[in-house]
Amino acid sequence: MKVHILFDDTGHVGAISHPRAGKKGEVLLGGFRPAAGQHAAIVEVPVELRHLKPRDLHEAVRVEHVKGEPRLVAKPKA
């Protein structure tokens, strides 16, 4: 499962949306417009987090860069 995310330079996820296919098969995104210090990407949700509802997923993840690509990872448990 992939999601469209808006995140900042520290890895904090500001917003998540689910991309959907348009009429011609193109991927329609959530309409995020990154500001200075923000980025948008489509990323895979880790298998162990796919059971979460969108709000819970948003609170449970952060972004880390792996080989230059953004990836969602679970936040460490407090």
N, C-alpha and C positions, 0 to 999 in steps of 0.2 A: 504494500500500500504506500502510495506516495502522497506527500502533502507539499503545499506551497507555503514557505515560511518567510517571515521578515525578521531579521536578527541584527544585532549590533556587533561592534568590533570585539566585545567581551564574550560573545556567545549567547547573550540573553535573547530569548525568543520573544519578540513583541507581538506577533500575530501568526496564526496558522489558518490556512483554508485548504479545502480539498479541490484540486484541479478537476475539471470535467472536460469531456470531449465536446467539441462544437459540431455544427452540421456537417462539415467537411472532414471531420476526424481530427482537426487541430486541437491542441490543448488550450483551454481557456483558463487563465489564472485568476487569482483573487483580486487583482487590481491594486496591488501594493505599489506605492511609489516611494522607494527608499530615500530618506533624507541623508544629510551628511553623517557619515559614520554608521550608516545602516546598509544592509544588503538583502537581496531577495534570491531565493533559490527553490528548486523543486528537489526534495530529498526523500529517501526511503525511510519509513518508520521502522525502527528495530522490531523484530519479531516479538520479543518479550514485552513490548509496549502496545501492540496492536489491539489489545482488548480494552484499552482505556477509552473513555468518552473524550470528545474533543477538548473540553475544558480541563479535564484531568491530564490529558496528554500535554497540553500547553504548560501546565504547572510542573510536569515531571521531567521535562527535557531541557537541554541546552545544545548549542552547536559547537562542535570542535572541527578543526580542519585536519583531514587525513589525506596526505599526499596532495595537498593543495585544494582538495574538494571539501565542501561543507558536509557534515554528517550529524544527524541527531544522535545524541547519547543521553542516557538516563543521568539525571542530577544525582550526586552522591546523597545518600540518606543521612539526615542530621542525627 
